[in-house]
């Protein structure tokens, strides 16, 4: 009996010793895990500190005193604009010069400028054709005060000037001023949809030069022959280098330069010989600062990194317009600049054609747009609604064919008379998406059940013993 007890006691001792070793192993493992977690946390903290320090040194901070630009003045002006248009379902507004590329989202209005990874490449191409800063690989298109012709096809009703400058012109009227913020209304405004000539549906946009594109666009839409933009004659242009060596230039606006000194610039000087609204189209080699001067007075200064059309404003014969492009020290390159003046008589004649039949919106939501139109002729209802494959159209309750302008903007053929037109957005991928998500959820639930079912059985069996 004693031997049996001693044997039993020895067995318990061995078992206790085994449990002790296992506890030591578990304790060591926990210590190792804690050490690894501490080291990982330290590495992550160090990486965050280094990255934040590098970001702070590389990118200058934003001055919150002027963010958003115009602060209280801009906010008050936007409230005024919204109250003025409280019964209008939809219209677009923009700032004369952007602070960010998403000023509309920042300030709460329907804008044009956009910077997003999901930018529709076809819209980007369309904006580029209209003369705005746009590039496919940049996922953005940027509105700057420019062409009255482009504004027709973008539904732009208001511009907001936030530097207190006088931006009133033949085509924009100042309607309110508060502090340094000015609200300007487009006197040549066209809404989201309007009746154009059917020839617009056959226009090819693959032509060279912004003013050539706009001339064809305007003529195709209105049916008016001749160019609405008249190029400023080459003999009225002088190109000089101030602190940089201009090695080649031409009357077409081409210029080659090299060996720029610090603070150098290339100056294009136009001697104006006709009255009208003037725009310049810039194709610069680098990220250059551009200053536009009229009769010795600086109108504004902007930094450009993409080809862009900018407004000079109203000019008269005898005016002198200077465009100065700043160059960095040692900079060399080529640039091309062209200028044109709008034929006011032809523009207003075309505007009257387009404004004769417009779409009066009765409903406007993100996925549904409806309106009525009284067509004074057969034609093509042009809208500035971009197609991405998910929009369909109905005319008087019947399915209608969609014609794409520049492969993106939706247009619908209409006959003379009264019509109700609706546009419906239906994302076919959504149905597939929720089905895939539901299937994944079911699979996930089954996997959870398969993994935990044996454990539940063991636990159930243990309690039954």
C-alpha positions, 0 to 999 in steps of 0.5 A: 500500500505504501509503495502504491501510494509512493508510486501515485505520489511520484506520478503526481510530481511528474505531472506537476513538473510537466505543467510547470514546464508548459507554464514556463513555455507559455510565459516565454511565448507571451513575453516574446509576443509582447516584445515583438508587439512593442518593437512593431509599435516602435517601428510604426511610431518612428515611421509615422514621425519621419513621414509626418516630418517629411510631409511638413518640410516638403509641403507648405501649410495652408493658411486657415485665415483665408480658407476657404478663400474669402471666408465670411464674405464668400459664405454670405455671397453664396447664401445670397446666390442660393436664395436668389435661385431657391426656385431653380432646380439646377444651375452651375456656378464657378469662381473666376480663379480656383483656390482648390480644384474642388471649390464647388464641393468645399463651398457648397455649389454645383461647380465645374472644376473637379479633381477625383480619381474617378473622373470620367476621362471623356469629360476630361477630354471634353473640357480640354477641347473647350479650353480648360486645364485638363489631362487624363492622367491628372484625373482633373479638369479646372475651370478658369474665367475664359470663353463665353462660348464654352460657358454656353455648353456648360450651363454656367450661370454665375461667377464669383470673384474673391479678390474684389476686382472689377470683372464685369464685361459684355457677358457678365454683369455684377449683381452684388458685392460684399467685402472683397467678394463679387457675384457676377451673372452670365448674361448669355446663360443657357440652362442644362438643356437647349435645342441645337441644330442636328448638325451638332451630332455629326461634329468631329472634335479632332481638330487642332486649336481651341479657337478652331474647336469652339468655332466649329462647335458654335457653328454646328449648334447654331447653324450660323456660318463663319467664325465666332472667334477671330484670331489676333493677326500675327503682325500685331504680336511681338515676342520678347525675352526679359532676362532670357534668350529668345532663340526662335519665334513666329507670328503664330505665337511659337517661341523658343527660349533658353539660358533664363536668369533668375526672375526672367520672363517671356513677354507676348505683346498684342497691339489690338486693332478691333473691339471685342472680348479677348481670350488667350490660349496658353500652351506652356512647357512647365509650371509657369506663372502667367500675368496678364496686363491691359494698358499697363495694369495687371489684371491677374496672375495665375500659375499654369501647369496645363494648356489653358484658355484665359480671359483678358476681357473687353478690349478696344482698338488701340489697347495693348495687352501683355502676357508675361510668363515667368521663367526659373533660373536656367530654364529653357523650353518652348511655348505657344500662345494664341489670342482671339477676339469674339465677334459680338454680333455673331455670338449674340445671333447664335445665342438667340437661336439656342435660347429660343427653346430651352429645357425647363426643369420640373424635377432634378435628382442625382438619378432622375432629371425631367423637364419640358421644352417647346421646340420651335423646330426639329433639332437636337436637345443638347444637355451638359449631362455626361454619359458614363453608360448608365443614363437612358432617356425618354421623350413623352414617356417613350424610350429615346435614342441618345447621341453623344456630343464629343463622345460624352455629353448627352443629346436627344433628337426632338421634333417641333412641338411640346415635349416632356423629356426625362433622363434616368440613371440606372447603374446596372453594376449595382444589381451585380454588386449586391448579389456578389456581396450577398453571396460572399456573406452567405459563404462567410456565414457557412465558413464560420459555421463549419469552423465553430461547429466542432467546438460547439459539439465538443463543448456540448459533449463535455457538459453532457458527461 
